[in-house]
Amino acid sequence: MLNDLPLARKTIYVTGTQKVQTIEELVQANGGKVKSFPLIDVQECIAADDAEKLAHSKSYEWLIFTSQNAVESFVKKLHRAKQNVDTFLCKIAAVGTKTAKALENSGFTVEFMPSIFSADVFVKEFPLVAGKGRCLFLRGNLAKTTIRDALACDEWTVYETVESTKHIQALAESLIQEEEPIVIFASPSAVKVYAQYIVPDFDWSYITIASIGHITTAELKSYGATVDVQPDTYTMKAVVEHLIIGGL
């Protein structure tokens, strides 16, 4: 019976820009449903010297990517400049399976991934492989300085994350109708928007809170929220799997 499934009567809210298809089938198969209300928007940073920077990026031994957004923005620049992935002889480092998959789907070969998908672990393990090779970190405007400071690498901001409030009213109206809402936060930026616009009407205790990554968790705690779910693997699928086995 449907009511016996582990996610019966539960609605999982996704607040980031990630596509929900990767978890929707899994949630539905276990009796739940998924709703997406993005609280952030991601935009490629486009500049007049992009082609010049692309050419210069080929001089590095390693290119470092920590998000799908960085991969997508970088590839857009390649296409705009009519350049081919095959012309890049750099080695590629990635943080996260989704990032690695985006790179491989674009034609890159990932040479290194850390054992745990966090910048803190990356900066400890990466030098053991890369040595003193010159590195370029392809980042977003809100990326922490952890990688730059630890590795003394160069950076190129290829995308920016901006707040989005266009779904606030719809999110609030939806939350009030749900019996057991579970909200997944995948970035500090989404946490900030939720805290500013939703929490005044719906206290944190109204929802079950799932967090992807320790940085997002720290942001939630800074607003007084209690994190109910934070899997060791920093992916949306890991959150859902945790919920399915009753990890609340």
C-alpha positions as CSV (number, residue, x, y, z in Angstrom):
1,M,0.0,0.0,0.0
2,L,1.1,3.5,-0.7
3,N,0.8,4.6,2.9
4,D,3.4,2.0,3.9
5,L,6.1,3.4,1.7
6,P,8.9,5.3,3.5
7,L,8.1,8.7,1.9
8,A,4.3,8.4,2.1
9,R,2.7,11.8,2.8
10,K,6.1,13.5,2.5
11,T,6.8,16.4,0.1
12,I,10.4,17.2,-0.7
13,Y,11.1,20.8,-1.6
14,V,14.1,21.7,-3.7
15,T,15.3,25.3,-3.3
16,G,18.3,25.3,-5.6
17,T,18.8,25.4,-9.4
18,Q,19.5,21.7,-9.8
19,K,17.3,19.7,-12.1
20,V,15.0,17.5,-10.0
21,Q,14.6,14.7,-12.5
22,T,17.5,12.8,-10.9
23,I,15.6,12.4,-7.6
24,E,11.9,12.6,-8.7
25,E,11.6,9.0,-9.8
26,L,13.2,7.8,-6.6
27,V,11.0,9.9,-4.4
28,Q,7.8,8.9,-6.2
29,A,8.7,5.2,-6.1
30,N,8.9,5.5,-2.4
31,G,5.5,7.3,-2.0
32,G,6.6,10.9,-1.9
33,K,6.5,13.9,-4.2
34,V,8.9,16.6,-5.3
35,K,8.3,20.3,-5.7
36,S,10.9,22.8,-7.0
37,F,11.0,26.4,-5.9
38,P,14.4,27.9,-6.8
39,L,15.5,30.6,-4.4
40,I,18.6,31.4,-6.4
41,D,19.5,32.0,-10.1
42,V,22.8,31.2,-11.7
43,Q,24.2,33.4,-14.5
44,E,27.3,33.1,-16.6
45,C,29.7,36.0,-16.2
46,I,30.4,37.2,-19.7
47,A,33.3,39.6,-20.4
48,A,35.1,41.1,-23.4
49,D,38.3,39.3,-22.6
50,D,36.8,35.8,-22.2
51,A,38.5,34.5,-25.4
52,E,41.8,35.8,-24.1
53,K,41.3,34.1,-20.7
54,L,40.3,30.9,-22.4
55,A,43.6,30.9,-24.4
56,H,45.6,31.6,-21.2
57,S,43.8,28.8,-19.3
58,K,45.5,26.3,-21.6
59,S,48.8,27.2,-20.1
60,Y,47.8,25.6,-16.7
61,E,48.6,22.1,-15.7
62,W,45.3,21.7,-13.8
63,L,41.8,23.1,-14.1
64,I,39.7,22.8,-11.0
65,F,35.9,22.7,-11.0
66,T,33.7,22.4,-7.9
67,S,30.3,22.8,-9.5
68,Q,28.2,21.9,-12.5
69,N,27.5,25.6,-12.9
70,A,31.2,26.3,-13.4
71,V,31.4,23.5,-16.0
72,E,28.4,24.8,-17.9
73,S,29.6,28.4,-17.9
74,F,33.1,27.4,-19.0
75,V,31.8,25.2,-21.9
76,K,29.5,28.0,-23.0
77,K,32.6,30.2,-23.3
78,L,34.3,27.5,-25.3
79,H,31.4,27.3,-27.7
80,R,31.1,31.0,-28.1
81,A,34.8,31.2,-28.9
82,K,34.5,28.3,-31.3
83,Q,37.1,26.3,-29.4
84,N,37.2,22.6,-28.9
85,V,37.7,20.6,-25.6
86,D,40.3,18.6,-27.4
87,T,42.6,21.6,-27.5
88,F,42.9,21.6,-23.7
89,L,45.8,19.4,-22.6
90,C,45.3,20.4,-18.9
91,K,44.5,17.8,-16.3
92,I,41.1,18.2,-14.7
93,A,40.2,18.1,-11.0
94,A,36.5,17.9,-9.9
95,V,34.7,18.1,-6.6
96,G,31.5,16.0,-6.7
97,T,30.1,13.3,-8.9
98,K,27.6,15.7,-10.6
99,T,30.5,18.0,-11.5
100,A,32.6,15.2,-12.8
101,K,29.7,13.9,-14.9
102,A,29.1,17.3,-16.4
103,L,32.8,17.5,-17.3
104,E,32.8,14.1,-18.9
105,N,29.6,14.8,-20.8
106,S,31.4,17.9,-22.2
107,G,34.3,15.8,-23.4
108,F,36.8,16.3,-20.5
109,T,38.5,13.5,-18.6
110,V,38.6,13.9,-14.9
111,E,42.0,13.0,-13.4
112,F,41.3,13.7,-9.7
113,M,38.4,13.7,-7.3
114,P,38.7,14.0,-3.5
115,S,37.5,11.2,-1.2
116,I,34.9,13.5,0.3
117,F,33.3,16.2,-1.8
118,S,34.4,19.3,0.1
119,A,36.9,22.0,-0.5
120,D,38.6,21.3,2.9
121,V,39.3,17.7,1.9
122,F,40.2,18.7,-1.6
123,V,43.0,21.0,-0.5
124,K,44.5,18.2,1.6
125,E,44.4,15.5,-1.0
126,F,45.0,17.4,-4.2
127,P,48.6,18.4,-3.6
128,L,49.6,14.8,-3.2
129,V,48.6,14.2,-6.8
130,A,49.3,17.6,-8.4
131,G,52.5,18.5,-6.7
132,K,53.4,22.1,-7.5
133,G,51.7,22.2,-10.9
134,R,50.1,25.5,-11.8
135,C,46.3,25.5,-11.2
136,L,43.3,27.5,-12.3
137,F,40.1,27.4,-10.2
138,L,37.0,28.0,-12.2
139,R,34.6,29.4,-9.6
140,G,31.4,31.3,-8.9
141,N,31.3,34.7,-7.3
142,L,30.3,33.3,-3.9
143,A,33.0,30.6,-3.7
144,K,35.0,30.5,-0.5
145,T,38.7,31.3,-0.6
146,T,39.7,27.8,0.7
147,I,41.1,26.5,-2.5
148,R,42.8,29.8,-3.5
149,D,44.4,30.2,-0.1
150,A,45.6,26.7,0.4
151,L,46.9,26.0,-3.1
152,A,47.9,29.5,-4.1
153,C,46.2,28.9,-7.4
154,D,44.8,31.4,-9.9
155,E,41.0,32.0,-10.2
156,W,38.5,32.8,-12.9
157,T,35.0,33.7,-11.9
158,V,32.9,32.3,-14.7
159,Y,29.4,32.5,-13.1
160,E,27.5,34.4,-10.4
161,T,24.8,33.3,-8.0
162,V,22.0,35.8,-7.3
163,E,19.0,35.8,-5.1
164,S,15.6,34.9,-6.6
165,T,12.4,35.9,-4.9
166,K,9.9,35.2,-7.7
167,H,8.9,31.8,-6.2
168,I,8.5,33.0,-2.6
169,Q,4.7,33.4,-2.5
170,A,4.1,30.1,-4.3
171,L,6.5,28.4,-1.9
172,A,4.8,29.8,1.2
173,E,1.3,28.8,-0.2
174,S,2.5,25.3,-1.0
175,L,4.2,24.8,2.4
176,I,1.1,25.5,4.4
177,Q,-0.8,22.8,2.5
178,E,1.6,20.0,3.1
179,E,1.5,17.5,6.0
180,E,5.2,16.7,6.2
181,P,7.3,19.2,4.2
182,I,11.0,18.5,3.8
183,V,13.1,21.3,2.5
184,I,16.5,20.6,0.9
185,F,19.1,23.4,1.0
186,A,22.1,23.0,-1.3
187,S,23.7,26.4,-0.8
188,P,24.1,29.2,1.8
189,S,22.5,31.6,-0.7
190,A,19.2,29.6,-0.8
191,V,19.3,29.5,3.1
192,K,19.6,33.3,3.2
193,V,16.6,33.9,0.9
194,Y,14.5,31.4,2.8
195,A,15.4,32.9,6.2
196,Q,14.6,36.4,5.1
197,Y,11.3,35.8,3.3
198,I,9.8,32.5,4.6
199,V,10.9,32.1,8.2
200,P,9.1,35.2,9.5
201,D,5.8,33.4,8.6
202,F,7.0,29.8,9.0
203,D,9.4,29.0,11.8
204,W,12.2,26.6,11.0
205,S,10.5,24.0,13.2
206,Y,7.6,23.9,10.7
207,I,9.8,21.9,8.2
208,T,12.2,19.0,8.2
209,I,15.5,20.5,7.1
210,A,17.9,18.6,4.9
211,S,21.3,20.1,4.0
212,I,23.9,19.4,1.3
213,G,27.4,20.1,2.6
214,H,28.9,21.4,5.8
215,I,29.0,25.0,4.6
216,T,25.3,25.0,4.0
217,T,24.7,23.4,7.4
218,A,26.8,26.1,9.0
219,E,24.7,28.8,7.3
220,L,21.5,27.1,8.5
221,K,22.8,27.0,12.1
222,S,23.8,30.6,12.0
223,Y,20.0,31.4,11.5
224,G,19.1,29.2,14.4
225,A,17.9,26.3,12.3
226,T,18.4,22.6,13.4
227,V,19.5,20.4,10.5
228,D,17.7,17.1,10.5
229,V,19.5,15.4,7.6
230,Q,23.1,15.9,6.3
231,P,24.5,12.9,4.4
232,D,28.2,12.3,4.2
233,T,27.9,12.4,0.4
234,Y,27.0,15.9,-0.7
235,T,24.3,15.1,-3.3
236,M,20.6,15.4,-3.6
237,K,20.2,11.7,-4.2
238,A,22.1,11.0,-0.9
239,V,19.6,13.1,0.9
240,V,16.7,11.2,-0.5
241,E,18.3,7.8,0.2
242,H,18.9,9.0,3.8
243,L,15.2,9.9,4.1
244,I,14.1,6.5,2.6
245,I,15.9,4.5,5.3
246,G,14.4,6.7,8.0
247,G,17.4,8.9,8.7
248,L,15.5,11.7,10.5
